[in-house]
Amino acid sequence: MKKYEKPDYWSIKAKKEGYPARSVYKLQEMDEKFGLFSCASTVAEKPGLFKVLDLGAAPGSWSLYALRQGGKGIFILGVDPAPLSQNYDRGLFGGVRYGFLQGDMTAREIQEAVLAQGPFHLVMSDAAPGTTGNPGIDTLRSLVLAEAALEYADRILLKGGNFVVKVFQGGDTPRLLQGIRERFKTGRSFKPTACRKTSFETYYLGLDKKQPFSRPDHQ
């Protein structure tokens, strides 16, 4: 991703409040506006246990937000090729409520490991490709990751569950949004306040999954 030399308001705020990156405020705004974690009481696989898949988890801001929101009744599985930052987690990433798979979310072995821990109530993806500076290439690479995230939601998200994914606007992204609308009772785009004004990223949300979870066959 593009590196920004000067920390802005959101970056400084994140460090002060114990998060490794400004991205936490994007998730917080979407959660407060759309209730991403609110389905816990209606679709819980087990009473008091709310399971979240965090794709593109590093450095760990979204996972930390989820852990702090959910208390003892939440389990997060993070996936990322890069390691997590442990400067702010205060031991949460090493606890029983958090699991981490370091690797490519599109790799078969990672997919199988995730499926083995499903189903989940929320799938969230802040995954982004390494950018080239070419908008067409970067948008296409972002779309590949977003489509992979939606495939995870197809396979391991419980009925009534929620989905949020980052995309770079342009290209064939409207088709992805249409696919979300086919799978969820509500599908929409939203650009959080904490997104940089120069960024062409936005987020697609799928709220209240229509179809029930169907556990994959293992042969």
Secondary structure as GFF3:
##gff-version 3
##sequence-region A 1 219
A	DSSP	alpha_helix	9	16	.	.	.	ID=ss1
A	DSSP	alpha_helix	24	34	.	.	.	ID=ss2
A	DSSP	alpha_helix	40	43	.	.	.	ID=ss3
A	DSSP	beta_strand	50	55	.	.	.	ID=ss4
A	DSSP	alpha_helix	61	70	.	.	.	ID=ss5
A	DSSP	three_ten_helix	71	73	.	.	.	ID=ss6
A	DSSP	beta_strand	74	80	.	.	.	ID=ss7
A	DSSP	three_ten_helix	92	94	.	.	.	ID=ss8
A	DSSP	beta_strand	98	102	.	.	.	ID=ss9
A	DSSP	alpha_helix	108	115	.	.	.	ID=ss10
A	DSSP	beta_strand	120	125	.	.	.	ID=ss11
A	DSSP	alpha_helix	135	156	.	.	.	ID=ss12
A	DSSP	beta_strand	157	168	.	.	.	ID=ss13
A	DSSP	alpha_helix	173	183	.	.	.	ID=ss14
A	DSSP	beta_strand	184	190	.	.	.	ID=ss15
A	DSSP	beta_strand	201	209	.	.	.	ID=ss16
###
